[in-house]
Amino acid sequence: MPTEMHDKAHIDVFDRAAREAWALRFGITEERLRKAVRVVGSRVTTVAAYLGQPGH
């Protein structure tokens, strides 16, 4: 995972590389990541909580 991802508070689902990296980090599909962001917003900690995973 790129180092700069650790510094980002939000997931940019419009950036293909970021979307792929976050989906991999959470162990989910990109579509599930997009759905999570649509439901709860793009904040990493909120998406992680929605997915039942640690935020960092």
C-alpha positions as CSV (number, residue, x, y, z in Angstrom):
1,M,0.0,0.0,0.0
2,P,1.4,3.4,-0.9
3,T,2.6,5.4,2.1
4,E,0.5,8.4,1.3
5,M,-2.6,6.2,1.8
6,H,-1.9,6.2,5.6
7,D,-2.1,10.0,5.6
8,K,-5.4,10.3,3.8
9,A,-8.6,10.6,5.8
10,H,-10.9,10.1,2.8
11,I,-11.2,7.5,0.1
12,D,-11.3,8.9,-3.5
13,V,-13.4,6.4,-5.3
14,F,-12.9,8.3,-8.6
15,D,-9.1,7.6,-8.5
16,R,-8.7,4.1,-9.9
17,A,-5.4,3.4,-8.2
18,A,-6.7,4.6,-4.8
19,R,-9.9,2.6,-5.2
20,E,-8.0,-0.6,-6.1
21,A,-5.6,-0.1,-3.2
22,W,-8.4,0.6,-0.6
23,A,-10.4,-2.4,-1.9
24,L,-7.3,-4.6,-1.5
25,R,-6.6,-3.1,2.0
26,F,-10.1,-3.9,3.2
27,G,-10.2,-7.3,1.3
28,I,-13.3,-6.4,-0.6
29,T,-14.3,-5.7,-4.2
30,E,-14.2,-2.2,-5.7
31,E,-17.9,-2.3,-6.1
32,R,-18.4,-3.0,-2.4
33,L,-16.0,-0.2,-1.6
34,R,-18.1,2.2,-3.8
35,K,-21.3,1.1,-2.1
36,A,-19.8,1.6,1.3
37,V,-18.7,5.1,0.3
38,R,-22.2,5.9,-1.1
39,V,-23.8,4.7,2.2
40,V,-21.6,6.2,4.8
41,G,-19.3,8.7,3.0
42,S,-15.7,8.7,2.1
43,R,-14.0,9.0,5.5
44,V,-11.7,6.0,6.0
45,T,-12.6,5.4,9.6
46,T,-16.3,5.5,8.8
47,V,-16.0,3.1,5.9
48,A,-13.8,0.8,8.0
49,A,-16.4,0.8,10.8
50,Y,-19.2,0.1,8.2
51,L,-17.2,-2.8,7.0
52,G,-16.5,-4.0,10.5
53,Q,-12.7,-3.5,10.2
54,P,-10.1,-1.5,12.0
55,G,-9.6,2.0,10.5
56,H,-5.8,1.9,10.3
